[in-house]
Amino acid sequence: MKIDELIALAAEQPTRISRRSGVSRSTLKRVGDKTSEPTLSTLREVALALGLDLDVAAVPASDPYAVAAARTLIDDALPEDPQDDNIVAWLDRFARWNINDPLTLVAEAGILQGINNRNGAQYFHIEALPLATLPQFFIGENLAWAISGAAAASVIMGREVAGPTVIWHEGIAELADAGFGQKVTDPAQANVIFVPIGATELVGSFAQDGLNFVAPVQLVIDLHSLRLFEAAEFLTQSWQN
């Protein structure tokens, strides 16, 4: 059960849960309205009052807003004054972490992006990625999309880059029957990853030879996330001048 679902369940019987948890009804309402951030201890008291408990674990980060914030700082494709609170929160974190160098920003954003941990990502092992069929497929689905990862780096660098290719898209529930290849559950076995966008991944994307590609800064961040460091370093050589 997600935290939002826990709070929604508590809201169904606010007086009882307030009395049992020791959390005021006004606090429960503010948490439900997302105008207040509850502490772990508060959430646990609410959960226990409902006959539940919390199971807290640290997991690899996968936050698209970290990437959006990094791009805001170094990519002209994004506005300098974002209105999204999630992006602003990451700008504050980067400032607090004293990260302002572009090369460090894209490396950190790549870690925080966590493509292989992204909710909704679908992993495939495909012998030969039929790039030419992608436009027709996505046009049929009426969805925006763009290529990143190894395939995009190969096009820009003019030589083959080994590694996973990423297809960012607006959202497809299930691709197993789309005919792209064998769907796998282990990201390490995948050479093509279809990932639903979470924030600004498609901002600044461009068309070339009938295919859509992500913006250059987004590509570099994706390459870091995929641990394709050599390609990322090649594409950022001019940044060091």
Backbone torsions as a table, in degrees:
resi	resn	phi	psi	omega
1	MET	NA	132.1	178.6
2	LYS	-79.4	160.9	-177.8
3	ILE	-59.3	-41.4	179.4
4	ASP	-59.7	-38.9	179.7
5	GLU	-69.4	-36.7	177.1
6	LEU	-61.7	-46.6	-179.3
7	ILE	-67.3	-37.8	178.0
8	ALA	-63.9	-37.8	177.8
9	LEU	-66.2	-40.7	177.8
10	ALA	-64.7	-33.9	-178.0
11	ALA	-68.1	-17.3	179.4
12	GLU	-73.3	-20.4	179.1
13	GLN	-143.0	64.0	-170.1
14	PRO	-62.7	-39.0	-177.8
15	THR	-64.9	-47.4	-179.3
16	ARG	-63.6	-46.5	-177.7
17	ILE	-68.4	-35.9	177.5
18	SER	-62.7	-44.4	-179.2
19	ARG	-65.3	-44.3	-176.6
20	ARG	-72.6	-34.9	-174.8
21	SER	-90.9	-20.8	-174.9
22	GLY	79.5	11.3	178.4
23	VAL	-102.6	126.3	-175.8
24	SER	-63.4	154.6	178.1
25	ARG	-62.1	-35.6	179.9
26	SER	-65.8	-37.4	177.8
27	THR	-67.3	-43.0	177.7
28	LEU	-58.9	-39.7	-180.0
29	LYS	-67.3	-42.3	179.9
30	ARG	-64.0	-38.9	177.2
31	VAL	-64.9	-43.0	178.5
32	GLY	-63.9	-33.6	178.7
33	ASP	-83.8	-2.8	-179.3
34	LYS	64.3	28.9	175.1
35	THR	-100.7	-0.3	178.4
36	SER	-144.5	140.6	178.8
37	GLU	-97.7	115.9	-178.9
38	PRO	-76.0	151.1	173.4
39	THR	-80.9	164.1	177.6
40	LEU	-61.7	-38.2	-179.2
41	SER	-65.2	-38.2	177.2
42	THR	-63.8	-46.2	180.0
43	LEU	-61.9	-37.7	-179.2
44	ARG	-68.1	-39.2	178.1
45	GLU	-63.6	-40.0	177.6
46	VAL	-64.7	-44.3	179.9
47	ALA	-61.5	-45.9	179.9
48	LEU	-62.6	-36.1	177.7
49	ALA	-64.1	-23.3	178.4
50	LEU	-95.5	4.2	-177.8
51	GLY	79.9	21.9	-179.5
52	LEU	-121.1	-178.6	174.7
53	ASP	-149.8	166.0	179.7
54	LEU	-96.9	145.9	173.2
55	ASP	-127.2	97.9	-173.2
56	VAL	-97.4	131.9	179.0
57	ALA	-141.4	145.1	174.0
58	ALA	-86.1	128.7	-178.1
59	VAL	-127.5	160.5	177.3
60	PRO	-57.6	139.4	-178.4
61	ALA	-68.2	148.6	173.2
62	SER	-154.5	76.5	-172.8
63	ASP	-119.7	108.1	-178.5
64	PRO	-64.0	-22.6	-177.9
65	TYR	-74.6	-22.4	173.9
66	ALA	-65.2	-41.1	177.7
67	VAL	-66.2	-43.7	179.1
68	ALA	-58.8	-40.4	179.8
69	ALA	-66.9	-43.6	178.9
70	ALA	-61.3	-42.5	179.2
71	ARG	-67.1	-34.1	177.3
72	THR	-58.1	-35.2	-176.7
73	LEU	-79.2	-26.1	-171.6
74	ILE	-132.4	-0.9	-174.9
75	ASP	-119.4	118.8	-178.3
76	ASP	-66.8	-12.7	-179.4
77	ALA	-71.1	-18.0	-179.6
78	LEU	-111.1	146.7	179.5
79	PRO	-66.5	149.1	-178.7
80	GLU	-77.2	-17.4	-177.4
81	ASP	-121.1	73.5	-177.5
82	PRO	-62.2	146.8	179.7
83	GLN	-99.5	-11.1	-178.4
84	ASP	-77.4	123.9	-177.8
85	ASP	-61.2	-31.3	-179.8
86	ASN	-67.1	-38.6	178.0
87	ILE	-69.9	-42.8	179.4
88	VAL	-59.8	-39.5	179.4
89	ALA	-61.8	-38.9	178.6
90	TRP	-72.5	-34.1	174.9
91	LEU	-60.7	-40.5	177.7
92	ASP	-64.2	-40.5	179.8
93	ARG	-64.6	-46.2	179.9
94	PHE	-60.2	-38.7	177.3
95	ALA	-64.8	-42.1	179.7
96	ARG	-65.9	-34.7	178.6
97	TRP	-81.4	-2.5	180.0
98	ASN	59.7	42.7	177.9
99	ILE	-106.9	111.9	178.5
100	ASN	-138.3	-8.9	177.3
101	ASP	-74.6	129.5	-176.4
102	PRO	-55.3	-41.2	-178.8
103	LEU	-66.4	-39.3	177.6
104	THR	-69.2	-38.0	179.7
105	LEU	-60.3	-48.0	-177.6
106	VAL	-68.0	-33.6	178.1
107	ALA	-67.1	-45.5	178.9
108	GLU	-64.9	-43.1	180.0
109	ALA	-63.0	-34.6	177.6
110	GLY	-63.1	-41.9	177.2
111	ILE	-63.5	-46.1	-175.9
112	LEU	-71.5	-24.3	178.8
113	GLN	-64.3	-43.9	175.9
114	GLY	52.9	57.4	-178.3
115	ILE	-53.7	-42.1	-176.9
116	ASN	-71.5	-8.1	179.2
117	ASN	-114.1	7.7	-174.2
118	ARG	-71.7	130.1	177.3
119	ASN	-61.5	129.0	178.8
120	GLY	93.0	-6.4	178.3
121	ALA	-66.8	142.1	178.4
122	GLN	-122.1	130.4	-171.2
123	TYR	-108.9	134.9	-178.9
124	PHE	-133.6	147.8	167.6
125	HIS	-109.5	114.5	-174.1
126	ILE	-123.6	124.8	-178.5
127	GLU	-60.3	-45.0	177.7
128	ALA	-141.1	109.7	-176.7
129	LEU	-65.5	117.2	-179.0
130	PRO	-80.2	74.5	-176.4
131	LEU	-56.4	-35.0	-176.4
132	ALA	-65.4	-21.2	-178.9
133	THR	-88.0	-11.3	-176.3
134	LEU	-63.3	-46.3	-179.3
135	PRO	-56.6	-45.5	-178.8
136	GLN	-62.3	-40.3	-179.8
137	PHE	-63.3	-49.2	-175.8
138	PHE	-73.3	-31.1	173.7
139	ILE	-63.5	-39.9	177.6
140	GLY	-63.8	-32.4	178.8
141	GLU	-87.2	-7.9	-178.2
142	ASN	57.7	47.4	-177.6
143	LEU	-126.7	144.5	173.1
144	ALA	-78.7	150.9	-176.1
145	TRP	-160.4	165.3	175.2
146	ALA	-163.5	150.0	-178.1
147	ILE	-92.6	141.8	175.2
148	SER	-143.2	-170.9	178.3
149	GLY	73.6	-149.5	-171.7
150	ALA	-60.8	-41.9	-177.8
151	ALA	-63.6	-42.8	179.2
152	ALA	-67.4	-41.9	178.7
153	ALA	-63.2	-37.5	179.1
154	SER	-61.3	-41.5	-179.8
155	VAL	-64.8	-45.4	-176.7
156	ILE	-70.9	-39.7	-176.1
157	MET	-82.9	-15.5	179.5
158	GLY	74.5	17.7	175.9
159	ARG	-151.6	159.2	-175.1
160	GLU	-70.5	132.5	174.7
161	VAL	-112.1	120.9	-179.4
162	ALA	-79.9	137.7	178.6
163	GLY	143.3	179.2	-177.4
164	PRO	-71.2	146.0	171.4
165	THR	-102.1	140.3	179.7
166	VAL	-111.5	134.3	172.9
167	ILE	-115.0	103.6	174.8
168	TRP	-78.5	139.5	-179.2
169	HIS	-150.5	165.3	-176.2
170	GLU	-71.4	-21.7	176.5
171	GLY	141.5	114.2	176.7
172	ILE	-127.4	125.6	-175.4
173	ALA	-63.5	-44.8	-174.4
174	GLU	-150.3	130.2	-177.5
175	LEU	-114.6	0.9	-174.2
176	ALA	-58.1	-31.7	-177.2
177	ASP	-98.5	12.1	-176.8
178	ALA	-82.0	-8.1	177.4
179	GLY	82.3	20.0	-178.5
180	PHE	-83.6	-21.0	-178.3
181	GLY	146.2	-161.0	-176.1
182	GLN	-84.9	123.4	177.2
183	LYS	-80.0	135.9	-179.3
184	VAL	-126.2	160.1	-179.8
185	THR	-99.8	-22.5	-179.1
186	ASP	-92.4	115.7	179.9
187	PRO	-55.1	-29.9	-178.7
188	ALA	-66.3	-21.6	179.9
189	GLN	-92.1	-4.7	-174.7
190	ALA	-93.0	141.7	170.7
191	ASN	-114.7	-3.1	173.8
192	VAL	-137.7	129.0	-179.3
193	ILE	-123.8	121.0	174.5
194	PHE	-94.2	120.2	-173.1
195	VAL	-126.3	125.3	176.0
196	PRO	-69.6	140.8	179.9
197	ILE	-67.1	149.9	178.9
198	GLY	-119.0	-21.7	-177.9
199	ALA	-152.8	-94.1	-170.6
200	THR	-115.8	20.5	-173.5
201	GLU	-58.2	-31.4	-177.5
202	LEU	-94.9	-4.6	179.4
203	VAL	-66.7	128.1	179.7
204	GLY	85.0	4.0	178.7
205	SER	-66.1	156.5	-175.6
206	PHE	-141.3	159.1	-180.0
207	ALA	-101.5	139.8	176.8
208	GLN	-149.4	123.0	179.3
209	ASP	54.6	39.2	176.0
210	GLY	82.1	1.3	179.7
211	LEU	-116.9	153.4	178.2
212	ASN	-102.2	135.4	179.8
213	PHE	-126.9	147.6	178.3
214	VAL	-69.5	163.3	177.1
215	ALA	-62.2	151.5	-176.8
216	PRO	-54.7	-42.2	-179.5
217	VAL	-67.4	-39.6	176.3
218	GLN	-60.8	-40.5	178.9
219	LEU	-61.2	-45.1	-179.1
220	VAL	-62.2	-42.0	178.1
221	ILE	-63.0	-43.3	178.9
222	ASP	-61.9	-40.3	179.4
223	LEU	-62.5	-39.9	175.6
224	HIS	-63.3	-42.2	-179.9
225	SER	-62.2	-34.6	180.0
226	LEU	-86.6	0.4	-179.8
227	ARG	65.4	29.5	174.8
228	LEU	-94.4	66.2	-169.1
229	PHE	-68.0	-35.1	-178.5
230	GLU	-63.4	-43.4	178.4
231	ALA	-65.9	-41.0	179.0
232	ALA	-62.3	-41.2	179.7
233	GLU	-65.8	-39.9	179.2
234	PHE	-60.9	-42.8	-175.8
235	LEU	-75.4	-13.0	-179.4
236	THR	-111.6	14.6	-178.9
237	GLN	-57.8	-40.1	-177.5
238	SER	-70.8	-18.0	-179.2
239	TRP	-69.4	-20.7	-173.8
240	GLN	-86.5	-5.0	-178.8
241	ASN	-89.0	NA	NA
